[in-house]
Amino acid sequence: MAGMHSRAVRTLAIANQKGGVGKTTTAINLGTALAAVGEQVLIIDLDPQGNASTGVGVPPEARHATTFDVLTGKVSITKAMMATAVPGLSIVPANSDLVGLETDLMSEQNRPFRLRDAVAAFASEQRVRTDAAVSYVLIDCPPSLNLLTLNSMVAADAVLVPVQCEFFALEGISQLKETIDQIKATLNPALEIQGVVLTMHDARTALSREVASEVRQFFGSKVYQTMIPRNVKVAEAPSHGKPILLYDYECPGSQAYIGLAREIIDRERHYKAA
């Protein structure tokens, strides 16, 4: 069965400091697609807007323990995680408390390592489980390079970068790559780019095709073959508190995320075998 190939937890940060590129959409739908093919998945919502939490159907009033509580050391990930409507998918929800995190941790020496330590404790709890242990942790980062994004990259094994097929797409990418290289050099030597996913792709437009080919030139084989199409259903699903796979399984957006999940699992197998 899929999901049983390793007991190790793999942590992927979904990051791009540019807003509106599909980070949250990717976190929710990739998480759902990975769960659909038999993985146990945890999303950690690190965005103060809490859109990933809303998108998997966790309303603000149900967020009793949040990522803010985890990062300030009040609760463990295990205590904060909640089940979602998707079998095999859990979430540690977020709310606007995260906005005050930098101020709260101002005097703490280990500020960048808060999430890494919490994830490490969680991973060791998962390793001794005999039942459904989590195999993937997906971190939904805010659209900026702040303490939250830094925490996510220090905690992650690899970064997954969504890039929107639009003008200026590559502008922020070189800055993000510099940040990743810097974190790799100083705080997390194992960090790598797991892959780059092209989002909101419209095969009919020359612009989408140009951006796709520019991104492939820049990142080479790191770019996934699967591209996420611009799809009305993908945009509608969050307002119903559902991942696209629950909202409309047959639509092109759903099928693209299933394809992406398979590609990611394949890459992970190669990493493990290497």
C-alpha positions as CSV (number, residue, x, y, z in Angstrom):
1,M,0.0,0.0,0.0
2,A,1.2,3.6,-0.7
3,G,2.3,5.4,2.4
4,M,4.0,2.4,3.9
5,H,7.3,2.9,2.0
6,S,8.9,4.7,4.9
7,R,8.3,5.5,8.5
8,A,10.2,8.8,8.2
9,V,8.2,12.0,8.1
10,R,9.1,14.3,5.2
11,T,8.5,18.0,5.7
12,L,7.9,20.2,2.7
13,A,7.6,24.0,3.0
14,I,5.3,25.5,0.3
15,A,6.9,28.9,-0.1
16,N,7.1,31.9,-2.4
17,Q,7.1,35.4,-0.9
18,K,4.9,36.6,-3.8
19,G,1.2,36.6,-2.9
20,G,-1.5,35.0,-5.1
21,V,0.7,32.3,-6.6
22,G,-1.4,29.4,-5.3
23,K,0.6,28.4,-2.1
24,T,-2.5,27.7,0.0
25,T,-4.4,26.1,-2.8
26,T,-1.4,23.8,-3.4
27,A,-1.1,23.0,0.3
28,I,-4.7,22.0,0.6
29,N,-5.1,20.2,-2.7
30,L,-1.7,18.5,-2.7
31,G,-2.4,17.4,0.9
32,T,-5.7,15.9,-0.2
33,A,-4.2,14.3,-3.3
34,L,-1.4,12.7,-1.2
35,A,-4.1,11.4,1.3
36,A,-6.1,10.1,-1.6
37,V,-3.2,7.9,-2.8
38,G,-2.7,6.5,0.7
39,E,-0.4,8.8,2.5
40,Q,-1.1,10.3,6.0
41,V,-0.6,14.0,5.7
42,L,-0.4,17.0,8.1
43,I,-0.8,20.6,7.0
44,I,0.8,23.2,9.2
45,D,-1.0,26.5,8.5
46,L,1.7,29.3,9.1
47,D,-0.3,32.1,7.5
48,P,-2.0,34.5,9.9
49,Q,-4.9,34.7,7.4
50,G,-5.6,31.0,8.2
51,N,-6.9,30.3,4.7
52,A,-5.6,26.7,4.6
53,S,-7.6,26.1,7.8
54,T,-10.7,27.6,6.2
55,G,-10.1,25.7,3.0
56,V,-10.2,22.3,4.7
57,G,-13.4,23.2,6.6
58,V,-12.0,24.3,10.0
59,P,-13.9,27.5,11.0
60,P,-12.2,30.2,13.1
61,E,-14.2,29.3,16.2
62,A,-13.1,25.6,16.1
63,R,-9.3,26.6,16.2
64,H,-8.7,25.9,19.8
65,A,-5.0,25.3,19.6
66,T,-3.1,27.0,16.7
67,T,0.4,27.2,15.2
68,F,0.9,30.3,17.3
69,D,0.5,28.0,20.4
70,V,2.9,25.5,18.9
71,L,5.6,28.2,18.1
72,T,5.3,29.8,21.5
73,G,5.7,26.4,23.2
74,K,2.3,26.2,24.7
75,V,1.3,22.9,23.0
76,S,2.8,20.2,20.9
77,I,1.9,19.6,17.3
78,T,0.2,16.3,18.3
79,K,-2.0,18.2,20.7
80,A,-2.8,21.0,18.2
81,M,-3.6,18.9,15.1
82,M,-7.2,18.4,14.1
83,A,-8.8,15.9,11.7
84,T,-10.3,17.3,8.5
85,A,-13.2,16.1,6.3
86,V,-10.5,14.3,4.2
87,P,-9.6,10.8,5.5
88,G,-5.8,10.8,6.2
89,L,-5.5,14.6,6.2
90,S,-5.0,16.6,9.5
91,I,-4.2,20.3,10.1
92,V,-2.6,22.5,12.7
93,P,-4.8,25.6,12.1
94,A,-3.7,29.2,12.2
95,N,-5.3,32.5,13.2
96,S,-4.3,36.2,13.3
97,D,-2.3,35.6,16.6
98,L,0.6,34.7,14.3
99,V,1.0,38.4,13.4
100,G,2.4,39.1,16.9
101,L,4.9,36.2,16.9
102,E,8.0,38.3,16.1
103,T,7.3,40.6,19.1
104,D,6.5,37.6,21.4
105,L,9.8,35.9,20.5
106,M,11.9,39.0,20.4
107,S,14.2,38.0,23.2
108,E,14.3,34.3,22.4
109,Q,17.7,33.0,21.1
110,N,16.2,30.0,19.4
111,R,13.6,32.0,17.4
112,P,14.3,30.4,13.9
113,F,14.3,26.9,15.4
114,R,10.9,26.8,17.1
115,L,9.1,24.9,14.3
116,R,12.0,22.7,13.6
117,D,12.1,21.5,17.2
118,A,8.3,21.0,17.3
119,V,8.4,19.0,14.0
120,A,11.3,16.9,15.3
121,A,9.4,16.0,18.5
122,F,6.3,15.2,16.3
123,A,8.4,13.0,13.9
124,S,9.8,11.0,16.8
125,E,6.3,10.4,18.1
126,Q,5.2,9.3,14.7
127,R,8.1,6.8,14.3
128,V,6.9,4.7,17.2
129,R,3.3,4.5,16.0
130,T,2.1,1.2,14.7
131,D,-1.0,2.6,13.1
132,A,-1.5,5.5,10.7
133,A,1.7,7.5,11.1
134,V,2.0,10.8,9.2
135,S,4.4,10.5,6.3
136,Y,4.2,14.1,4.9
137,V,4.1,17.5,6.7
138,L,3.2,20.4,4.4
139,I,3.8,23.9,5.7
140,D,1.7,26.6,4.1
141,C,3.9,29.8,4.4
142,P,2.8,33.4,4.4
143,P,3.5,35.6,1.4
144,S,6.6,37.2,2.8
145,L,10.1,36.3,3.9
146,N,9.6,36.9,7.7
147,L,10.2,34.9,10.9
148,L,7.4,32.5,10.0
149,T,8.8,31.6,6.6
150,L,12.3,31.3,8.1
151,N,10.9,28.9,10.7
152,S,9.3,26.8,8.0
153,M,12.5,26.6,5.9
154,V,14.6,25.7,8.9
155,A,12.1,22.9,9.8
156,A,11.7,21.6,6.3
157,D,13.6,18.9,4.4
158,A,12.8,20.6,1.1
159,V,10.9,23.6,-0.4
160,L,8.1,23.3,-2.9
161,V,7.8,26.5,-4.9
162,P,4.5,27.4,-6.7
163,V,5.0,29.8,-9.6
164,Q,2.1,31.5,-11.2
165,C,2.2,31.5,-15.1
166,E,2.1,35.3,-15.4
167,F,4.2,38.3,-16.1
168,F,6.9,39.0,-13.4
169,A,6.7,35.4,-12.3
170,L,10.5,35.1,-12.2
171,E,11.1,38.4,-10.5
172,G,10.6,37.0,-6.9
173,I,12.0,33.6,-7.7
174,S,15.7,34.6,-7.7
175,Q,15.2,36.3,-4.4
176,L,13.5,33.2,-3.0
177,K,16.4,31.1,-4.3
178,E,18.9,33.3,-2.6
179,T,16.9,33.0,0.7
180,I,16.9,29.2,0.4
181,D,20.7,29.2,-0.4
182,Q,21.3,31.4,2.6
183,I,19.3,29.2,5.0
184,K,21.1,26.2,3.6
185,A,24.5,27.8,4.3
186,T,23.7,28.9,7.8
187,L,20.7,27.2,9.5
188,N,19.6,24.1,7.6
189,P,22.4,22.5,5.5
190,A,20.0,19.7,4.3
191,L,17.5,22.1,2.7
192,E,16.9,21.6,-1.0
193,I,14.3,22.6,-3.5
194,Q,12.0,19.5,-3.9
195,G,10.4,21.1,-7.0
196,V,8.7,24.0,-8.7
197,V,5.1,23.7,-9.7
198,L,3.6,25.9,-12.4
199,T,0.1,27.2,-11.3
200,M,-2.7,28.9,-13.0
201,H,-1.4,27.7,-16.4
202,D,-3.5,28.5,-19.4
203,A,-2.3,26.5,-22.4
204,R,-4.2,28.8,-24.8
205,T,-2.1,31.9,-24.0
206,A,1.4,32.6,-25.3
207,L,2.3,34.3,-22.0
208,S,1.6,31.0,-20.0
209,R,3.7,29.1,-22.5
210,E,6.6,31.6,-22.3
211,V,6.6,31.7,-18.5
212,A,6.5,27.9,-18.3
213,S,9.5,27.7,-20.6
214,E,11.4,30.5,-18.7
215,V,10.8,28.7,-15.4
216,R,12.0,25.4,-16.9
217,Q,15.2,27.1,-18.2
218,F,15.9,28.6,-14.8
219,F,15.2,25.5,-12.7
220,G,15.7,22.7,-15.2
221,S,14.5,19.3,-14.0
222,K,13.3,20.7,-10.7
223,V,10.1,21.8,-12.4
224,Y,7.4,19.2,-12.2
225,Q,5.9,18.0,-15.5
226,T,2.4,18.4,-14.0
227,M,1.1,22.0,-14.4
228,I,-1.9,23.2,-12.4
229,P,-4.4,24.7,-14.9
230,R,-6.3,27.9,-14.4
231,N,-9.7,26.3,-13.4
232,V,-12.8,28.0,-12.1
233,K,-13.6,25.0,-9.8
234,V,-10.2,25.3,-8.1
235,A,-11.0,28.9,-7.3
236,E,-14.5,28.1,-6.1
237,A,-13.7,25.2,-3.8
238,P,-12.2,27.1,-0.8
239,S,-15.4,29.1,-0.4
240,H,-17.2,25.8,0.2
241,G,-14.5,24.8,2.8
242,K,-13.5,21.9,0.6
243,P,-10.4,20.8,-1.2
244,I,-11.0,20.6,-5.0
245,L,-10.8,16.8,-4.9
246,L,-13.9,16.7,-2.7
247,Y,-15.6,19.6,-4.5
248,D,-15.2,18.2,-8.0
249,Y,-13.1,15.1,-8.4
250,E,-13.4,14.9,-12.2
251,C,-12.3,18.5,-13.0
252,P,-8.9,19.2,-14.6
253,G,-7.7,20.9,-11.4
254,S,-8.3,17.8,-9.3
255,Q,-6.7,15.5,-11.8
256,A,-3.6,17.8,-12.0
257,Y,-3.1,17.7,-8.2
258,I,-3.4,13.9,-8.3
259,G,-0.7,13.9,-11.0
260,L,1.5,16.3,-8.9
261,A,1.1,14.1,-5.8
262,R,2.3,11.1,-7.8
263,E,5.3,13.0,-9.1
264,I,6.3,14.1,-5.6
265,I,6.0,10.6,-4.2
266,D,8.2,9.4,-7.1
267,R,10.8,12.1,-6.4
268,E,10.8,11.2,-2.7
269,R,11.4,7.6,-3.6
270,H,14.5,8.6,-5.6
271,Y,15.7,10.8,-2.6
272,K,15.3,7.8,-0.3
273,A,17.0,5.4,-2.7
274,A,19.9,7.8,-3.5
